[in-house]
C-alpha cells in the first residue's frame, strides 16, 4: 500500500502565495516522477507541474509563478505558488509514480487539497 498525503492548501488573496506539500509513505523502493495536477469545478484535471530526475515541466498558465521541488529523503514534493490569481482556484492533487518490487511501477494519487484565491 502506498499513500500520498497533501497539506498546505487554503484561502489566499490574489497576489499571495501558498506552498502545499505532498508526502509519500508505504511500501515502495523509490519514487520516479512526482507532480501536481488541479481540477476546477466543471473542468478536467490538468497538469500543473512535474518533476522527474533533474527536470521540471510546468503548465503555460503557471510558468514564472510556480516552482516545484522535492526532498527525496522525505519522499516529499512541494509546490511553491506565487502571485496567485483567482483562476488558480481548484483542488490540487499530488501524483507520484513509485517503483515497487519486481520493477513494478504504480501511479498513486493524493486526496486533494483545496486552494481558493479570492478577496
C-alpha positions as a Markdown table, in Angstrom:
| # | Residue | x | y | z |
|---|---|---|---|---|
| 1 | Unk | 0.0 | 0.0 | 0.0 |
| 2 | Unk | 1.3 | 3.5 | -1.0 |
| 3 | Unk | -0.3 | 6.7 | 0.2 |
| 4 | Unk | 0.2 | 10.4 | -0.7 |
| 5 | Unk | -0.9 | 12.9 | 2.0 |
| 6 | Unk | -1.2 | 16.5 | 0.9 |
| 7 | Unk | -1.3 | 19.6 | 3.1 |
| 8 | Unk | -0.9 | 23.3 | 2.7 |
| 9 | Unk | -3.9 | 24.4 | 0.7 |
| 10 | Unk | -6.2 | 27.2 | 1.9 |
| 11 | Unk | -7.6 | 30.6 | 1.2 |
| 12 | Unk | -5.4 | 33.3 | -0.1 |
| 13 | Unk | -5.9 | 36.8 | -1.6 |
| 14 | Unk | -4.9 | 37.5 | -5.2 |
| 15 | Unk | -1.2 | 38.1 | -5.4 |
| 16 | Unk | -0.5 | 36.0 | -2.4 |
| 17 | Unk | 1.5 | 32.7 | -2.0 |
| 18 | Unk | 1.0 | 29.2 | -0.8 |
| 19 | Unk | 3.3 | 26.2 | -0.6 |
| 20 | Unk | 1.4 | 22.9 | -0.5 |
| 21 | Unk | 3.3 | 19.7 | 0.2 |
| 22 | Unk | 2.8 | 16.1 | -0.5 |
| 23 | Unk | 4.4 | 13.2 | 1.4 |
| 24 | Unk | 4.5 | 9.6 | 0.2 |
| 25 | Unk | 4.5 | 6.7 | 2.5 |
| 26 | Unk | 4.1 | 2.9 | 2.4 |
| 27 | Unk | 5.7 | 0.1 | 0.6 |
| 28 | Unk | 7.9 | 1.1 | -2.3 |
| 29 | Unk | 11.6 | 1.1 | -3.3 |
| 30 | Unk | 11.8 | 4.5 | -4.8 |
| 31 | Unk | 9.8 | 7.3 | -6.5 |
| 32 | Unk | 10.1 | 8.2 | -10.1 |
| 33 | Unk | 8.0 | 11.2 | -11.2 |
| 34 | Unk | 6.2 | 13.4 | -8.8 |
| 35 | Unk | 3.8 | 16.1 | -9.8 |
| 36 | Unk | 0.8 | 18.3 | -9.1 |
| 37 | Unk | -2.5 | 18.5 | -11.0 |
| 38 | Unk | -5.5 | 20.6 | -10.5 |
| 39 | Unk | -9.2 | 20.4 | -11.1 |
| 40 | Unk | -11.6 | 23.4 | -11.1 |
| 41 | Unk | -15.3 | 22.8 | -10.8 |
| 42 | Unk | -16.7 | 21.6 | -14.1 |
| 43 | Unk | -13.3 | 21.2 | -15.7 |
| 44 | Unk | -10.9 | 18.4 | -16.4 |
| 45 | Unk | -7.9 | 17.6 | -14.2 |
| 46 | Unk | -4.9 | 19.2 | -15.7 |
| 47 | Unk | -1.1 | 19.0 | -15.1 |
| 48 | Unk | 0.3 | 22.0 | -13.2 |
| 49 | Unk | 3.9 | 20.9 | -12.6 |
| 50 | Unk | 6.0 | 17.8 | -12.8 |
| 51 | Unk | 9.5 | 16.9 | -11.5 |
| 52 | Unk | 11.4 | 13.9 | -12.8 |
| 53 | Unk | 15.1 | 13.5 | -12.0 |
| 54 | Unk | 16.5 | 16.9 | -12.5 |
| 55 | Unk | 13.9 | 18.1 | -15.0 |
| 56 | Unk | 10.8 | 20.1 | -14.4 |
| 57 | Unk | 7.8 | 20.9 | -16.5 |
| 58 | Unk | 5.0 | 23.5 | -16.0 |
| 59 | Unk | 1.7 | 24.4 | -17.5 |
| 60 | Unk | 1.9 | 27.6 | -19.5 |
| 61 | Unk | -0.5 | 29.3 | -17.2 |
| 62 | Unk | 1.8 | 28.9 | -14.2 |
| 63 | Unk | 5.2 | 29.4 | -15.7 |
| 64 | Unk | 7.2 | 32.1 | -13.9 |
| 65 | Unk | 4.8 | 32.0 | -10.9 |
| 66 | Unk | 5.0 | 28.4 | -9.6 |
| 67 | Unk | 8.0 | 26.2 | -8.8 |
| 68 | Unk | 8.2 | 22.6 | -7.9 |
| 69 | Unk | 10.8 | 20.9 | -5.7 |
| 70 | Unk | 11.2 | 17.6 | -3.9 |
| 71 | Unk | 13.0 | 16.2 | -0.9 |
| 72 | Unk | 13.9 | 12.6 | -1.8 |
| 73 | Unk | 15.0 | 11.7 | 1.7 |
| 74 | Unk | 11.5 | 12.7 | 2.9 |
| 75 | Unk | 9.7 | 11.4 | -0.1 |
| 76 | Unk | 8.0 | 14.8 | -0.3 |
| 77 | Unk | 7.2 | 17.2 | -3.2 |
| 78 | Unk | 6.4 | 20.9 | -2.8 |
| 79 | Unk | 4.6 | 23.4 | -5.0 |
| 80 | Unk | 5.6 | 27.0 | -4.4 |
| 81 | Unk | 2.8 | 29.1 | -5.7 |
| 82 | Unk | 3.4 | 32.8 | -6.0 |
| 83 | Unk | 1.4 | 35.7 | -7.5 |
| 84 | Unk | -1.8 | 33.7 | -7.2 |
| 85 | Unk | -4.8 | 34.5 | -9.3 |
| 86 | Unk | -8.5 | 33.8 | -8.9 |
| 87 | Unk | -8.2 | 31.4 | -11.9 |
| 88 | Unk | -5.8 | 29.3 | -9.9 |
| 89 | Unk | -8.7 | 28.3 | -7.6 |
| 90 | Unk | -9.0 | 24.5 | -7.8 |
| 91 | Unk | -8.5 | 21.3 | -5.9 |
| 92 | Unk | -4.8 | 20.4 | -6.3 |
| 93 | Unk | -3.9 | 16.7 | -6.5 |
| 94 | Unk | -0.5 | 15.2 | -5.9 |
| 95 | Unk | 0.6 | 12.3 | -8.1 |
| 96 | Unk | 3.6 | 10.0 | -7.8 |
| 97 | Unk | 4.9 | 7.1 | -9.8 |
| 98 | Unk | 6.6 | 4.8 | -7.4 |
| 99 | Unk | 8.7 | 1.8 | -8.1 |
| 100 | Unk | 7.9 | -1.4 | -6.2 |
| 101 | Unk | 9.4 | -4.8 | -6.0 |
| 102 | Unk | 10.0 | -6.8 | -9.3 |
| 103 | Unk | 10.3 | -3.4 | -11.0 |
| 104 | Unk | 6.6 | -2.7 | -10.9 |
| 105 | Unk | 5.6 | 0.9 | -11.4 |
| 106 | Unk | 2.5 | 2.2 | -9.7 |
| 107 | Unk | 0.8 | 5.6 | -10.1 |
| 108 | Unk | -0.7 | 7.0 | -6.9 |
| 109 | Unk | -3.0 | 10.0 | -6.3 |
| 110 | Unk | -3.4 | 12.1 | -3.2 |
| 111 | Unk | -6.8 | 13.0 | -1.8 |
| 112 | Unk | -6.5 | 16.6 | -3.0 |
| 113 | Unk | -6.2 | 19.9 | -1.2 |
| 114 | Unk | -8.4 | 22.9 | -2.0 |
| 115 | Unk | -6.8 | 26.2 | -3.0 |
| 116 | Unk | -9.1 | 29.2 | -3.1 |
| 117 | Unk | -7.8 | 32.6 | -4.4 |
| 118 | Unk | -10.3 | 35.3 | -3.5 |
| 119 | Unk | -10.6 | 38.7 | -1.8 |
